[in-house]
Amino acid sequence: MADQQKLALLGGPGAVTAQSEDMFTWPIITKEDEEAVLDVLRKGAMSGIDVTVQLEKDFREWLNVDYALGFNNGTASLLAAMYGCGIGVGDEIICPSITYWASGAPAFSLGATIVFADIDPFTLCLNPLDIEHRISERTKAIVVVHYLGYPADMDPIMEIARKYNIKVIEDVSHAQGGIYKGRKLGTIGHVGAMSLMTGKALAAGEGGMLVTNDTEIYERAIALGHHERFSSGIKTEALQPFTGLPLGGYKHRMHQLSSAVGRVQLRHYEARQAEISRAMNYFWDLLEGVPGLRAHRPEKDSGSLNGGWYAARGHYRSDELGGLSVSRFCEAVQAEGVNECSPGCNLPLHRHPLFKEADVYGHGKPTRIANASRDVRELDIGLPVSEGFAANVYSVPWFKHYRPEIIEQYAHAFRKVALNYAELLEGDTGNPPNLGGWYMYNRR
Ligand SMILES: *Cc1c(COP(=O)(O)O)cnc(C)c1O
């Protein structure tokens, strides 16, 4: 029996013998991308907006939204989404603690503050049950992150937003093209913002995109850092006197080499995503029922689908594996020939000194509470899932192609380690104190 084979970590043969070739190569760059880039270069149009405007049109059609606005990166699109929602001095936003910093940190430059909320231990996205008690009269928006490609539970979150008359910003940087109960991610809240950075599923290079159906959010996002578009066409009356110069003093224009790549990547995105999904679902189907391991994907009949499978991870149940640490588990899986398996994910943001004591702008007090009407740091104690979460997840290979024989070898590596966990208990020194990192790199 293959499963009875000796673990590679203990001197046995590795489970993965196939050459991975381009299994993990991303983005997929063809002549079409190269020509699109060369075309912009030859026209000297790197700093124009004509290609970006076309990319925005592609996005509007793809997501069926009224407005799309390109950005120099996802972080800027999130800042603009926050400004678009009217977030300003002394306001609060609610944001998960387990995410990339840009989901929340841009609020500081608007004079606003961040109230972290806990994640749901299964979805790993904002827990709708942990939001309401964190809302105050200063709360302006909830930032929802579709974390690791998984569509967050939007219905109850939108319900809360309606009840308190606050906005919902979807950070779609991990989940472009994902679906929640039949609806595309980024189009459910008041505004969606996303990174198109090279490491992400939809990879244009440095770039970001904001999408919304709300004219005022769109125009405020323009006003903040798109001076050449902040002109006579603006309909929002409060903005009209100020056209011509960017209200934020920012410049958020997308580099058109990125816009050009983005257009080509988007053209092929659904087809490539379908293949990625097929491959990832096959991998998880093969591991169905293996003790200790669970897929992080919506139920098959839920009408929801992971988007992109960016930085995909699996749930780890140490209690089913005799208490084996996820670190030791990953060490053994790596020894089988799976470089892509490592423990943890984003560290909880509320633990970083930036959100505790940093005085970024010289207020003479921590920026987090510089303009706040309460010490929102006190709310950080109630984030138990976020605190312990890294010990319960590990990264899995991000397959770009459906090649069953190769995927089977990778799945076998995980299965083999899980089934032979008992041999790893001896020599398990446990998890290091800070599992994960402030940001994640995807290995190719
Ligand atoms: C990558 C990322 C961002 C920021 O995007 P950039 O393009 O790198 O500025 C924001 N939120 C999340 C969740 C991300 O992963």
PDBQT file of the ligand as one rigid body, heavy atoms in Angstrom, charges set to zero:
ROOT
HETATM    1  C1  LIG A 501      -2.590  42.471  -2.002  1.00  0.00    +0.000 C 
HETATM    2  C2  LIG A 501      -3.684  42.936  -1.119  1.00  0.00    +0.000 A 
HETATM    3  C3  LIG A 501      -4.036  44.288  -1.005  1.00  0.00    +0.000 A 
HETATM    4  C4  LIG A 501      -3.220  45.413  -1.587  1.00  0.00    +0.000 C 
HETATM    5  O1  LIG A 501      -2.992  45.375  -2.911  1.00  0.00    +0.000 OA
HETATM    6  P1  LIG A 501      -1.674  45.986  -3.582  1.00  0.00    +0.000 P 
HETATM    7  O2  LIG A 501      -1.969  45.921  -5.023  1.00  0.00    +0.000 OA
HETATM    8  O3  LIG A 501      -0.529  45.127  -3.170  1.00  0.00    +0.000 OA
HETATM    9  O4  LIG A 501      -1.519  47.387  -3.087  1.00  0.00    +0.000 OA
HETATM   10  C5  LIG A 501      -5.134  44.618  -0.252  1.00  0.00    +0.000 A 
HETATM   11  N1  LIG A 501      -5.844  43.685   0.400  1.00  0.00    +0.000 NA
HETATM   12  C6  LIG A 501      -5.528  42.391   0.359  1.00  0.00    +0.000 A 
HETATM   13  C7  LIG A 501      -6.373  41.413   1.088  1.00  0.00    +0.000 C 
HETATM   14  C8  LIG A 501      -4.418  41.961  -0.381  1.00  0.00    +0.000 A 
HETATM   15  O5  LIG A 501      -4.078  40.677  -0.395  1.00  0.00    +0.000 OA
ENDROOT
TORSDOF 0
